[in-house]
Amino acid sequence: MEAKNGAVIRKHMGFGHIGSEQAEKINGFYDEHFNPYLNYHRPCGVPELKVDRRGKMRRIYKWYATPWEILRSLPGLAGFLKGNITVEQLDRLSEAQDDTQAATAMQEAKRKLFAGIWGRKIA
């Protein structure tokens, strides 16, 4: 989108003012779409610290995994979960969609959220 002076207005979280009346919609987007996408479908690099020959610490990234896969690999995981949440429930959440489906659903939800906030029509 372009402003009157030709500057580009970015429609992302963190850019521009969003009224407090939109807070519930934004929190719902994070709870329902964004956080599950990040936790179950978006891999991140897991650093391995190595000391090089000059004694400097280096991070080597050999393993890429989602936060859920990293958490799942910890011994005694069930002991760290809240009493009403099980590993099986979290596994079902992670398997409900594949990575592409989750990314597509999150992007579509974000598009609808921003269209509602800035009053644009959506197709």
C-alpha positions in Angstrom: 0.0 0.0 0.0 1.3 3.5 -0.8 0.8 6.7 1.2 0.1 10.0 -0.4 3.7 11.0 -0.3 4.8 7.8 -2.1 6.1 6.1 1.0 5.3 2.5 1.4 3.2 1.6 4.4 4.1 -1.8 5.8 1.2 -4.0 7.0 3.0 -6.2 9.5 2.9 -6.5 13.3 5.0 -3.8 14.8 4.6 -1.2 12.1 1.9 1.5 12.6 -0.7 2.1 15.2 -3.3 -0.5 15.9 -6.1 0.5 18.2 -6.8 -1.2 21.5 -10.1 -2.4 20.2 -8.2 -4.7 17.9 -6.2 -6.4 20.7 -8.6 -9.3 21.1 -8.5 -10.1 17.4 -4.7 -10.0 17.4 -4.4 -12.2 20.5 -6.8 -14.7 18.9 -4.6 -14.7 15.8 -1.5 -15.5 17.8 -3.3 -18.1 19.9 -5.0 -19.9 17.1 -2.6 -19.6 14.2 0.8 -18.0 14.7 2.0 -19.7 17.8 1.0 -23.2 16.7 2.7 -22.6 13.4 5.9 -21.5 15.1 5.9 -24.2 17.7 4.9 -27.2 15.5 5.9 -26.3 11.9 8.7 -23.8 11.7 12.1 -25.3 12.2 14.9 -23.3 13.8 18.6 -24.0 14.1 19.9 -25.7 17.2 23.4 -24.5 17.9 26.2 -26.8 19.0 29.0 -24.8 20.7 32.6 -25.7 19.5 35.9 -24.2 20.5 38.1 -23.4 17.4 41.9 -23.8 17.4 42.3 -20.2 18.6 40.0 -20.7 21.6 37.0 -18.8 20.2 33.5 -20.3 20.8 31.7 -21.0 17.5 28.1 -22.0 17.0 27.7 -24.9 14.5 24.2 -25.6 13.2 23.9 -29.3 12.3 20.3 -29.9 13.6 17.2 -28.0 12.5 14.0 -28.8 14.3 10.8 -27.2 15.5 10.5 -26.1 19.1 8.1 -29.1 19.7 10.7 -31.5 18.3 13.4 -30.0 20.5 11.2 -30.1 23.6 10.0 -33.7 22.7 13.6 -34.9 22.7 14.2 -33.9 26.3 14.2 -36.7 28.9 11.4 -36.7 31.3 9.3 -34.3 29.2 5.9 -35.4 30.7 7.1 -34.2 34.1 7.4 -30.6 32.8 3.9 -30.4 31.3 0.9 -28.9 33.0 -1.3 -31.6 34.7 -4.1 -31.6 32.1 -1.8 -31.6 29.0 -0.2 -34.8 27.7 2.5 -35.5 25.2 -0.1 -37.4 23.1 -2.3 -34.3 22.9 0.7 -32.2 21.7 1.6 -34.8 19.2 -1.9 -34.7 17.7 -1.7 -30.9 17.5 1.6 -31.2 15.6 0.2 -33.8 13.2 -3.1 -32.1 12.5 -1.6 -30.2 9.5 1.6 -30.6 7.5 4.0 -27.7 7.4 2.7 -26.3 4.2 -0.9 -26.4 5.2 -0.1 -24.7 8.5 1.9 -22.0 6.8 -0.9 -21.4 4.3 -3.6 -21.3 7.0 -1.5 -18.9 9.1 -0.9 -16.5 6.2 -4.6 -16.6 5.2 -5.6 -15.8 8.8 -3.1 -13.0 8.9 -4.4 -11.6 5.7 -8.0 -11.6 7.1 -6.8 -10.0 10.3 -5.1 -7.2 8.6 -8.0 -6.6 6.2 -10.3 -6.3 9.2 -8.0 -4.0 11.1 -7.4 -1.6 8.1 -10.9 -2.0 6.6 -10.0 -3.5 3.3 -12.2 -5.9 1.4 -10.9 -9.4 1.0 -11.6 -11.7 -1.9 
